Amino acid sequence: MEYNSILIFIISAFCLGAVLIMMRNSVPQKLKRGLAGTAAFMILIAFILIVYSLFNMGSSH
């Protein structure tokens, strides 16, 4: 499994969530719901990838 691309995705998902939280007052109202949903979905996938990589840490493929 390619862990570099997974790591980049995890970092970008958490950075998007942090930026949305910090800049929540300056994001236009029409974009807030869509960006929040996208960020939440990306963070959920990032957590799933973290757990999956922890379970597969000891296996040799």
ABEGO torsion letter per residue (X at the ends): XBAAAAAAAAAAAAAAAAAAAAAAAABBAAAAAAAAAAAAAAAAAAAAAAAAAAAAAABBX
